[in-house]
Amino acid sequence: MRQTDRYPLVIRTVLPSIVLLLAAAGAAAGPVLDRIKSKGTLVIAHRESSVPFSYLDADKKPVGYAVDLCLKLADAIKKKLGVTALKTEYLMVTPQNRIAAIAEGKADLECGSTTNNAERRKQVAFTVPHYITGARYMVRADSPITVLAQFEGKKLVSTKGTTPLKAIDQANRDQLLRINILEAPDHGKAVQMVESGEADGFAMDDVLLYGLIAGRPDPSKLKVIGKFLTIEPLAIMLSKDDPDLKRVVDDEMKRLISSREANKIYERWFAQPIPPKNTALNLPMNYLLKDFWKYPTDQVPN
Protein backbone atom coordinates (compact mmCIF):
# COMPACT_ATOMS: atom_id res chain seq x y z
CA MET A 1 0.00 0.00 0.00
CA ARG A 2 1.31 3.44 -0.94
CA GLN A 3 1.99 6.03 1.80
CA THR A 4 -0.79 8.34 0.54
CA ASP A 5 -3.32 5.49 0.65
CA ARG A 6 -3.17 5.53 4.46
CA TYR A 7 -5.25 8.76 4.46
CA PRO A 8 -8.90 9.01 3.39
CA LEU A 9 -9.55 10.42 -0.05
CA VAL A 10 -11.25 13.55 1.31
CA ILE A 11 -8.15 14.52 3.31
CA ARG A 12 -5.87 13.93 0.33
CA THR A 13 -8.17 16.09 -1.78
CA VAL A 14 -8.85 18.97 0.63
CA LEU A 15 -5.53 19.24 2.50
CA PRO A 16 -3.53 20.89 -0.32
CA SER A 17 -6.21 23.56 -0.70
CA ILE A 18 -6.17 24.31 3.03
CA VAL A 19 -2.38 24.66 3.00
CA LEU A 20 -2.56 27.09 0.07
CA LEU A 21 -5.25 29.17 1.76
CA LEU A 22 -3.27 29.37 5.00
CA ALA A 23 -0.16 30.40 3.12
CA ALA A 24 -2.05 33.08 1.23
CA ALA A 25 -3.59 34.41 4.44
CA GLY A 26 -0.21 34.60 6.11
CA ALA A 27 1.28 36.51 3.18
CA ALA A 28 -1.56 39.01 2.78
CA ALA A 29 -1.60 42.35 4.53
CA GLY A 30 -4.60 43.56 6.46
CA PRO A 31 -7.51 44.98 4.43
CA VAL A 32 -6.49 48.65 4.73
CA LEU A 33 -2.79 48.00 4.17
CA ASP A 34 -3.70 45.84 1.17
CA ARG A 35 -5.88 48.63 -0.23
CA ILE A 36 -3.11 51.20 0.27
CA LYS A 37 -0.58 48.98 -1.46
CA SER A 38 -2.81 48.08 -4.38
CA LYS A 39 -3.73 51.74 -5.01
CA GLY A 40 -0.27 53.09 -4.23
CA THR A 41 -2.02 55.86 -2.31
CA LEU A 42 -2.56 56.77 1.32
CA VAL A 43 -5.60 58.98 1.95
CA ILE A 44 -5.29 61.42 4.85
CA ALA A 45 -8.48 62.97 6.20
CA HIS A 46 -7.98 66.51 7.46
CA ARG A 47 -10.02 69.37 8.86
CA GLU A 48 -10.66 72.87 7.55
CA SER A 49 -10.18 74.97 10.68
CA SER A 50 -8.85 72.89 13.61
CA VAL A 51 -5.87 75.16 14.25
CA PRO A 52 -3.10 74.14 14.89
CA PHE A 53 -3.88 70.45 14.45
CA SER A 54 -5.32 70.27 10.96
CA TYR A 55 -6.42 73.18 8.78
CA LEU A 56 -6.00 74.92 5.45
CA ASP A 57 -3.30 77.53 4.98
CA ALA A 58 -3.59 80.59 2.75
CA ASP A 59 -2.99 78.41 -0.31
CA LYS A 60 -5.72 75.94 0.78
CA LYS A 61 -3.08 73.32 1.54
CA PRO A 62 -3.70 70.98 4.53
CA VAL A 63 -1.22 71.76 7.31
CA GLY A 64 -0.91 71.32 11.04
CA TYR A 65 0.50 69.38 13.96
CA ALA A 66 -1.61 66.25 13.33
CA VAL A 67 -0.96 66.43 9.58
CA ASP A 68 2.82 66.47 10.18
CA LEU A 69 2.49 63.44 12.48
CA CYS A 70 0.46 61.63 9.84
CA LEU A 71 3.14 62.23 7.24
CA LYS A 72 5.60 60.50 9.58
CA LEU A 73 3.13 57.61 9.90
CA ALA A 74 2.87 57.49 6.11
CA ASP A 75 6.63 56.94 5.90
CA ALA A 76 6.34 54.04 8.37
CA ILE A 77 3.48 52.51 6.36
CA LYS A 78 5.50 52.85 3.16
CA LYS A 79 8.40 51.01 4.81
CA LYS A 80 6.08 48.29 6.11
CA LEU A 81 4.62 47.72 2.64
CA GLY A 82 8.08 47.63 1.06
CA VAL A 83 7.14 50.02 -1.74
CA THR A 84 9.44 52.57 -3.32
CA ALA A 85 6.75 55.24 -3.64
CA LEU A 86 3.51 55.99 -1.83
CA LYS A 87 1.33 58.88 -2.99
CA THR A 88 -0.47 60.97 -0.37
CA GLU A 89 -3.96 62.27 -1.06
CA TYR A 90 -6.07 64.50 1.18
CA LEU A 91 -9.76 64.39 2.00
CA MET A 92 -11.34 67.24 3.93
CA VAL A 93 -13.80 66.05 6.59
CA THR A 94 -16.12 67.65 9.13
CA PRO A 95 -17.03 66.67 12.70
CA GLN A 96 -20.16 65.07 11.26
CA ASN A 97 -18.55 62.79 8.64
CA ARG A 98 -14.99 62.16 9.92
CA ILE A 99 -15.81 58.84 11.63
CA ALA A 100 -17.74 57.56 8.61
CA ALA A 101 -14.83 58.51 6.34
CA ILE A 102 -12.60 56.06 8.22
CA ALA A 103 -15.21 53.37 8.90
CA GLU A 104 -16.28 53.31 5.23
CA GLY A 105 -12.72 53.29 3.87
CA LYS A 106 -12.85 56.72 2.23
CA ALA A 107 -9.72 57.71 4.18
CA ASP A 108 -6.96 55.65 5.81
CA LEU A 109 -5.93 58.04 8.62
CA GLU A 110 -7.91 60.91 10.13
CA CYS A 111 -5.44 63.56 11.16
CA GLY A 112 -7.18 66.22 13.19
CA SER A 113 -8.43 66.89 16.69
CA THR A 114 -10.68 63.91 17.35
CA THR A 115 -11.28 62.67 20.89
CA ASN A 116 -10.71 58.97 21.58
CA ASN A 117 -13.66 57.68 23.60
CA ALA A 118 -15.52 54.42 24.15
CA GLU A 119 -18.47 55.33 21.95
CA ARG A 120 -16.27 56.08 18.94
CA ARG A 121 -14.14 52.98 19.49
CA LYS A 122 -17.19 50.92 18.55
CA GLN A 123 -16.69 52.14 14.98
CA VAL A 124 -13.01 53.04 14.62
CA ALA A 125 -9.62 52.65 16.29
CA PHE A 126 -7.21 55.26 17.67
CA THR A 127 -3.47 55.38 18.14
CA VAL A 128 -1.47 57.00 20.96
CA PRO A 129 -2.88 60.46 21.81
CA HIS A 130 -0.99 63.41 20.36
CA TYR A 131 -2.68 65.94 22.65
CA ILE A 132 -4.73 65.99 25.84
CA THR A 133 -7.01 68.95 26.33
CA GLY A 134 -10.39 69.88 27.78
CA ALA A 135 -13.44 71.90 26.84
CA ARG A 136 -13.60 75.56 27.94
CA TYR A 137 -15.33 78.63 26.54
CA MET A 138 -14.57 81.41 24.10
CA VAL A 139 -16.32 84.73 24.74
CA ARG A 140 -15.93 88.30 23.55
CA ALA A 141 -13.22 90.23 25.37
CA ASP A 142 -15.76 92.54 27.00
CA SER A 143 -17.91 89.67 28.31
CA PRO A 144 -18.34 89.46 32.11
CA ILE A 145 -18.80 85.67 31.93
CA THR A 146 -16.10 83.67 33.70
CA VAL A 147 -17.76 80.30 34.51
CA LEU A 148 -20.29 77.97 32.89
CA ALA A 149 -23.09 78.85 35.32
CA GLN A 150 -23.06 82.45 34.07
CA PHE A 151 -24.31 81.29 30.66
CA GLU A 152 -27.70 80.67 32.31
CA GLY A 153 -30.42 82.09 30.07
CA LYS A 154 -27.81 82.91 27.39
CA LYS A 155 -26.74 81.35 24.10
CA LEU A 156 -23.79 78.93 24.03
CA VAL A 157 -22.70 77.42 20.72
CA SER A 158 -20.62 74.32 19.99
CA THR A 159 -19.74 72.43 16.85
CA LYS A 160 -22.11 69.70 15.70
CA GLY A 161 -20.82 66.15 16.18
CA THR A 162 -18.23 67.01 18.87
CA THR A 163 -17.77 65.78 22.44
CA PRO A 164 -17.89 69.32 23.94
CA LEU A 165 -21.38 69.74 22.48
CA LYS A 166 -22.53 66.58 24.27
CA ALA A 167 -20.79 67.68 27.47
CA ILE A 168 -22.44 71.09 27.66
CA ASP A 169 -25.82 69.56 26.84
CA GLN A 170 -25.37 67.10 29.72
CA ALA A 171 -24.19 69.82 32.13
CA ASN A 172 -27.09 72.04 31.09
CA ARG A 173 -29.60 69.31 31.98
CA ASP A 174 -27.84 68.15 35.14
CA GLN A 175 -27.40 71.64 36.58
CA LEU A 176 -30.74 73.04 35.31
CA LEU A 177 -28.91 76.01 33.80
CA ARG A 178 -31.48 76.84 31.09
CA ILE A 179 -28.72 77.61 28.57
CA ASN A 180 -29.87 77.97 24.97
CA ILE A 181 -27.45 75.57 23.23
CA LEU A 182 -26.79 76.22 19.55
CA GLU A 183 -25.06 73.99 16.97
CA ALA A 184 -22.61 75.29 14.37
CA PRO A 185 -21.56 73.27 11.30
CA ASP A 186 -17.85 73.98 11.91
CA HIS A 187 -15.48 75.79 14.26
CA GLY A 188 -15.12 78.81 11.99
CA LYS A 189 -18.87 79.46 11.95
CA ALA A 190 -19.04 79.14 15.75
CA VAL A 191 -16.37 81.84 16.18
CA GLN A 192 -18.27 84.13 13.82
CA MET A 193 -21.43 83.61 15.90
CA VAL A 194 -19.61 84.78 19.02
CA GLU A 195 -18.05 87.77 17.26
CA SER A 196 -21.40 88.88 15.81
CA GLY A 197 -23.31 88.45 19.08
CA GLU A 198 -25.41 85.61 17.70
CA ALA A 199 -23.97 83.52 20.57
CA ASP A 200 -22.59 84.55 23.96
CA GLY A 201 -19.92 81.86 24.01
CA PHE A 202 -18.37 78.92 22.15
CA ALA A 203 -17.62 75.66 24.00
CA MET A 204 -14.73 73.69 22.51
CA ASP A 205 -11.33 72.17 23.37
CA ASP A 206 -9.34 75.07 24.76
CA VAL A 207 -6.33 74.49 22.52
CA LEU A 208 -8.58 74.84 19.47
CA LEU A 209 -10.08 78.02 20.89
CA TYR A 210 -6.63 79.56 21.32
CA GLY A 211 -5.74 78.57 17.77
CA LEU A 212 -8.95 79.99 16.35
CA ILE A 213 -8.48 83.28 18.21
CA ALA A 214 -4.91 83.60 16.93
CA GLY A 215 -6.19 83.36 13.36
CA ARG A 216 -8.82 86.12 13.67
CA PRO A 217 -8.27 89.60 12.18
CA ASP A 218 -8.23 91.07 15.72
CA PRO A 219 -7.42 88.40 18.35
CA SER A 220 -7.78 90.94 21.17
CA LYS A 221 -11.56 90.92 20.75
CA LEU A 222 -11.88 87.33 22.07
CA LYS A 223 -10.73 85.42 25.15
CA VAL A 224 -10.91 81.92 26.69
CA ILE A 225 -12.52 81.51 30.11
CA GLY A 226 -13.68 78.87 32.60
CA LYS A 227 -12.44 75.61 34.06
CA PHE A 228 -12.14 72.37 32.10
CA LEU A 229 -15.57 70.84 31.55
CA THR A 230 -14.05 67.67 30.05
CA ILE A 231 -10.70 65.95 29.59
CA GLU A 232 -10.14 65.08 25.93
CA PRO A 233 -7.39 62.73 24.65
CA LEU A 234 -7.00 63.64 20.98
CA ALA A 235 -5.65 60.94 18.68
CA ILE A 236 -5.26 59.99 15.04
CA MET A 237 -8.13 57.78 13.92
CA LEU A 238 -7.88 54.64 11.75
CA SER A 239 -9.84 51.52 10.84
CA LYS A 240 -10.63 49.05 13.62
CA ASP A 241 -10.58 46.22 11.06
CA ASP A 242 -6.84 46.16 10.35
CA PRO A 243 -4.69 45.21 13.37
CA ASP A 244 -1.59 45.14 11.15
CA LEU A 245 -2.06 48.80 10.25
CA LYS A 246 -2.72 49.71 13.87
CA ARG A 247 0.46 47.95 14.97
CA VAL A 248 2.53 49.93 12.44
CA VAL A 249 0.91 53.24 13.45
CA ASP A 250 1.15 52.58 17.21
CA ASP A 251 4.80 51.55 16.97
CA GLU A 252 5.69 54.64 14.95
CA MET A 253 3.84 56.98 17.32
CA LYS A 254 5.71 55.45 20.27
CA ARG A 255 9.00 55.81 18.40
CA LEU A 256 8.29 59.47 17.61
CA ILE A 257 7.52 60.13 21.27
CA SER A 258 10.46 58.21 22.76
CA SER A 259 12.92 59.78 20.28
CA ARG A 260 11.41 63.22 21.04
CA GLU A 261 10.72 63.83 17.35
CA ALA A 262 7.11 64.38 18.37
CA ASN A 263 8.26 67.10 20.78
CA LYS A 264 9.98 68.93 17.93
CA ILE A 265 6.81 68.73 15.84
CA TYR A 266 4.85 70.01 18.85
CA GLU A 267 7.22 72.99 19.21
CA ARG A 268 6.82 73.77 15.51
CA TRP A 269 3.05 74.20 15.84
CA PHE A 270 2.54 75.43 19.40
CA ALA A 271 5.58 77.62 20.12
CA GLN A 272 6.66 79.03 16.76
CA PRO A 273 4.87 81.30 14.25
CA ILE A 274 2.41 79.33 12.13
CA PRO A 275 0.34 80.08 9.03
CA PRO A 276 -1.70 81.83 7.87
CA LYS A 277 -0.77 84.95 9.90
CA ASN A 278 2.64 83.73 11.10
CA THR A 279 1.69 84.27 14.73
CA ALA A 280 2.68 81.94 17.57
CA LEU A 281 0.21 80.31 19.96
CA ASN A 282 2.89 80.20 22.69
CA LEU A 283 1.31 77.15 24.31
CA PRO A 284 3.85 75.01 26.21
CA MET A 285 3.09 71.31 26.45
CA ASN A 286 0.69 70.83 29.38
CA TYR A 287 1.36 68.47 32.28
CA LEU A 288 -1.37 66.05 31.14
CA LEU A 289 0.40 65.28 27.86
CA LYS A 290 3.87 65.30 29.43
CA ASP A 291 2.80 62.68 31.97
CA PHE A 292 0.96 60.57 29.40
CA TRP A 293 3.94 60.51 27.06
CA LYS A 294 6.20 59.09 29.78
CA TYR A 295 4.51 55.74 29.10
CA PRO A 296 2.80 56.21 25.71
CA THR A 297 -0.14 53.92 25.03
CA ASP A 298 -3.34 53.89 23.00
CA GLN A 299 -5.30 53.04 26.16
CA VAL A 300 -7.24 55.99 27.57
CA PRO A 301 -9.54 56.14 30.63
CA ASN A 302 -12.75 56.98 28.78
C-alpha positions in Angstrom: 0.0 0.0 0.0 1.3 3.4 -0.9 2.0 6.0 1.8 -0.8 8.3 0.5 -3.3 5.5 0.7 -3.2 5.5 4.5 -5.3 8.8 4.5 -8.9 9.0 3.4 -9.5 10.4 0.0 -11.2 13.6 1.3 -8.1 14.5 3.3 -5.9 13.9 0.3 -8.2 16.1 -1.8 -8.8 19.0 0.6 -5.5 19.2 2.5 -3.5 20.9 -0.3 -6.2 23.6 -0.7 -6.2 24.3 3.0 -2.4 24.7 3.0 -2.6 27.1 0.1 -5.3 29.2 1.8 -3.3 29.4 5.0 -0.2 30.4 3.1 -2.0 33.1 1.2 -3.6 34.4 4.4 -0.2 34.6 6.1 1.3 36.5 3.2 -1.6 39.0 2.8 -1.6 42.4 4.5 -4.6 43.6 6.5 -7.5 45.0 4.4 -6.5 48.6 4.7 -2.8 48.0 4.2 -3.7 45.8 1.2 -5.9 48.6 -0.2 -3.1 51.2 0.3 -0.6 49.0 -1.5 -2.8 48.1 -4.4 -3.7 51.7 -5.0 -0.3 53.1 -4.2 -2.0 55.9 -2.3 -2.6 56.8 1.3 -5.6 59.0 2.0 -5.3 61.4 4.9 -8.5 63.0 6.2 -8.0 66.5 7.5 -10.0 69.4 8.9 -10.7 72.9 7.5 -10.2 75.0 10.7 -8.9 72.9 13.6 -5.9 75.2 14.2 -3.1 74.1 14.9 -3.9 70.4 14.5 -5.3 70.3 11.0 -6.4 73.2 8.8 -6.0 74.9 5.5 -3.3 77.5 5.0 -3.6 80.6 2.7 -3.0 78.4 -0.3 -5.7 75.9 0.8 -3.1 73.3 1.5 -3.7 71.0 4.5 -1.2 71.8 7.3 -0.9 71.3 11.0 0.5 69.4 14.0 -1.6 66.3 13.3 -1.0 66.4 9.6 2.8 66.5 10.2 2.5 63.4 12.5 0.5 61.6 9.8 3.1 62.2 7.2 5.6 60.5 9.6 3.1 57.6 9.9 2.9 57.5 6.1 6.6 56.9 5.9 6.3 54.0 8.4 3.5 52.5 6.4 5.5 52.9 3.2 8.4 51.0 4.8 6.1 48.3 6.1 4.6 47.7 2.6 8.1 47.6 1.1 7.1 50.0 -1.7 9.4 52.6 -3.3 6.7 55.2 -3.6 3.5 56.0 -1.8 1.3 58.9 -3.0 -0.5 61.0 -0.4 -4.0 62.3 -1.1 -6.1 64.5 1.2 -9.8 64.4 2.0 -11.3 67.2 3.9 -13.8 66.0 6.6 -16.1 67.6 9.1 -17.0 66.7 12.7 -20.2 65.1 11.3 -18.5 62.8 8.6 -15.0 62.2 9.9 -15.8 58.8 11.6 -17.7 57.6 8.6 -14.8 58.5 6.3 -12.6 56.1 8.2 -15.2 53.4 8.9 -16.3 53.3 5.2 -12.7 53.3 3.9 -12.9 56.7 2.2 -9.7 57.7 4.2 -7.0 55.7 5.8 -5.9 58.0 8.6 -7.9 60.9 10.1 -5.4 63.6 11.2 -7.2 66.2 13.2 -8.4 66.9 16.7 -10.7 63.9 17.3 -11.3 62.7 20.9 -10.7 59.0 21.6 -13.7 57.7 23.6 -15.5 54.4 24.2 -18.5 55.3 22.0 -16.3 56.1 18.9 -14.1 53.0 19.5 -17.2 50.9 18.6 -16.7 52.1 15.0 -13.0 53.0 14.6 -9.6 52.6 16.3 -7.2 55.3 17.7 -3.5 55.4 18.1 -1.5 57.0 21.0 -2.9 60.5 21.8 -1.0 63.4 20.4 -2.7 65.9 22.6 -4.7 66.0 25.8 -7.0 69.0 26.3 -10.4 69.9 27.8 -13.4 71.9 26.8 -13.6 75.6 27.9 -15.3 78.6 26.5 -14.6 81.4 24.1 -16.3 84.7 24.7 -15.9 88.3 23.6 -13.2 90.2 25.4 -15.8 92.5 27.0 -17.9 89.7 28.3 -18.3 89.5 32.1 -18.8 85.7 31.9 -16.1 83.7 33.7 -17.8 80.3 34.5 -20.3 78.0 32.9 -23.1 78.8 35.3 -23.1 82.4 34.1 -24.3 81.3 30.7 -27.7 80.7 32.3 -30.4 82.1 30.1 -27.8 82.9 27.4 -26.7 81.3 24.1 -23.8 78.9 24.0 -22.7 77.4 20.7 -20.6 74.3 20.0 -19.7 72.4 16.8 -22.1 69.7 15.7 -20.8 66.2 16.2 -18.2 67.0 18.9 -17.8 65.8 22.4 -17.9 69.3 23.9 -21.4 69.7 22.5 -22.5 66.6 24.3 -20.8 67.7 27.5 -22.4 71.1 27.7 -25.8 69.6 26.8 -25.4 67.1 29.7 -24.2 69.8 32.1 -27.1 72.0 31.1 -29.6 69.3 32.0 -27.8 68.1 35.1 -27.4 71.6 36.6 -30.7 73.0 35.3 -28.9 76.0 33.8 -31.5 76.8 31.1 -28.7 77.6 28.6 -29.9 78.0 25.0 -27.5 75.6 23.2 -26.8 76.2 19.5 -25.1 74.0 17.0 -22.6 75.3 14.4 -21.6 73.3 11.3 -17.9 74.0 11.9 -15.5 75.8 14.3 -15.1 78.8 12.0 -18.9 79.5 12.0 -19.0 79.1 15.7 -16.4 81.8 16.2 -18.3 84.1 13.8 -21.4 83.6 15.9 -19.6 84.8 19.0 -18.0 87.8 17.3 -21.4 88.9 15.8 -23.3 88.5 19.1 -25.4 85.6 17.7 -24.0 83.5 20.6 -22.6 84.6 24.0 -19.9 81.9 24.0 -18.4 78.9 22.2 -17.6 75.7 24.0 -14.7 73.7 22.5 -11.3 72.2 23.4 -9.3 75.1 24.8 -6.3 74.5 22.5 -8.6 74.8 19.5 -10.1 78.0 20.9 -6.6 79.6 21.3 -5.7 78.6 17.8 -8.9 80.0 16.3 -8.5 83.3 18.2 -4.9 83.6 16.9 -6.2 83.4 13.4 -8.8 86.1 13.7 -8.3 89.6 12.2 -8.2 91.1 15.7 -7.4 88.4 18.3 -7.8 90.9 21.2 -11.6 90.9 20.7 -11.9 87.3 22.1 -10.7 85.4 25.2 -10.9 81.9 26.7 -12.5 81.5 30.1 -13.7 78.9 32.6 -12.4 75.6 34.1 -12.1 72.4 32.1 -15.6 70.8 31.5 -14.1 67.7 30.1 -10.7 65.9 29.6 -10.1 65.1 25.9 -7.4 62.7 24.7 -7.0 63.6 21.0 -5.7 60.9 18.7 -5.3 60.0 15.0 -8.1 57.8 13.9 -7.9 54.6 11.7 -9.8 51.5 10.8 -10.6 49.0 13.6 -10.6 46.2 11.1 -6.8 46.2 10.4 -4.7 45.2 13.4 -1.6 45.1 11.2 -2.1 48.8 10.2 -2.7 49.7 13.9 0.5 47.9 15.0 2.5 49.9 12.4 0.9 53.2 13.5 1.1 52.6 17.2 4.8 51.5 17.0 5.7 54.6 15.0 3.8 57.0 17.3 5.7 55.4 20.3 9.0 55.8 18.4 8.3 59.5 17.6 7.5 60.1 21.3 10.5 58.2 22.8 12.9 59.8 20.3 11.4 63.2 21.0 10.7 63.8 17.4 7.1 64.4 18.4 8.3 67.1 20.8 10.0 68.9 17.9 6.8 68.7 15.8 4.9 70.0 18.9 7.2 73.0 19.2 6.8 73.8 15.5 3.0 74.2 15.8 2.5 75.4 19.4 5.6 77.6 20.1 6.7 79.0 16.8 4.9 81.3 14.3 2.4 79.3 12.1 0.3 80.1 9.0 -1.7 81.8 7.9 -0.8 84.9 9.9 2.6 83.7 11.1 1.7 84.3 14.7 2.7 81.9 17.6 0.2 80.3 20.0 2.9 80.2 22.7 1.3 77.2 24.3 3.9 75.0 26.2 3.1 71.3 26.5 0.7 70.8 29.4 1.4 68.5 32.3 -1.4 66.1 31.1 0.4 65.3 27.9 3.9 65.3 29.4 2.8 62.7 32.0 1.0 60.6 29.4 3.9 60.5 27.1 6.2 59.1 29.8 4.5 55.7 29.1 2.8 56.2 25.7 -0.1 53.9 25.0 -3.3 53.9 23.0 -5.3 53.0 26.2 -7.2 56.0 27.6 -9.5 56.1 30.6 -12.7 57.0 28.8 
